[in-house]
């Protein structure tokens, strides 16, 4: 058997044949495939398109047209080409797989799931479909459903770095950090130059407090993928950028060809971190790009907060729900710090930010508090059945203080408050993993803060004494032991010296404060907003009197 010609040699042979038979669709398709292998996508596309034109029923040619379009970033046109291919060859798992991938790129997660599942029904051992099915499920917020297909992909192909990487992401999302670490390590072992796996492992190590190892992974990711701004932004959470790294970021900003709006937002946030006060314009640009992607209804949000204050408050009696500890306030106000302090107590489990109340409440005016309390507590206890206290530190739970007091009368609430300008600047300087849609415009951020402040003032008046403890971030920093003792007493807990050494607690922290809570308490972020002066004027005007308020 003679050896197959190289793609370059194949191109010349096929061109010669096409000169003799220019109307042969198969030859055009084969020439397109050879050109595609050489990275000459535009030329390949022309021949694939000609093949499909000559033979409209040529499914492979339509599929190849779609592959080039997807590689060029034209996902919608690619999906149409794949749809034509699927209609011509509905029994082909590969065609359903390709269509599913295009739909996933377009953000149509449910349609992508349907196509990928169909590919797997046609070929249960299709590793690519299993891997991308897992990825689509994670993107849809169903990481628990992603684990099984990803484990199957790993079993079928143990050396598939993408399968291990996606499995790690799913396990991380469902709160299994040790298993996630093993999966990311396996992805890197299978493919050491996989930048995404390096970045994901680094982010997980950051959450686990292994800062030096996290930095090594994120530096490696940025080295492997210097044009992926998300890697740089993640690295910026750990340390200051070097002069060489700043130069790399500035060079990327000067030649951003190929970066989409999401990547540009990451780049602006990274540059803002690199340049400090001098990078405020980058902060504005990054926030503007994210805000443009969000469907935030400010009027409805502020009206909802105002309407909650108009509802009657009927606090319950007794100790039901005493296991529950709620820590809330504005994002970036110190809620992660207080949870980390509490979670360092041997009787306390820190559950992080839980969606439970949001999912259970629905309409605050229609919810039945006792049933809410029972349902919430059942979900909470399942997380740590043996813990005497369990912390839910979802910042936005401040909306539900009245319902907590009514349905969980034994629960204790802690409101952490930080100087408004510092709080809002920290929000504006953070690209949150999800939510916080109010935080990407300075004026909207200020108005939200005022509405939050008004609701908290209502709770202070309406809740019985002893249910809600107010903690000032600045006061906690100035006198850690005194305020930690006060917090523990409010929660019915004895003194534990480990709470002073909270930064040594190895628990996973999945918030924007993951790096900060690994360091001893300090004053670094107090008064940070002063350096920005008039740059914060839209925020100052929106905050009004709140801008200078500090003491409760």
Order of alpha helices (4+ residues) and beta strands (2+ residues): alpha-alpha-alpha-alpha-alpha-alpha-alpha-alpha-alpha-alpha-alpha-alpha-alpha-alpha-alpha-alpha-alpha-alpha-beta-alpha-beta-alpha-alpha-beta-alpha-beta-alpha-alpha-beta-alpha-alpha-alpha
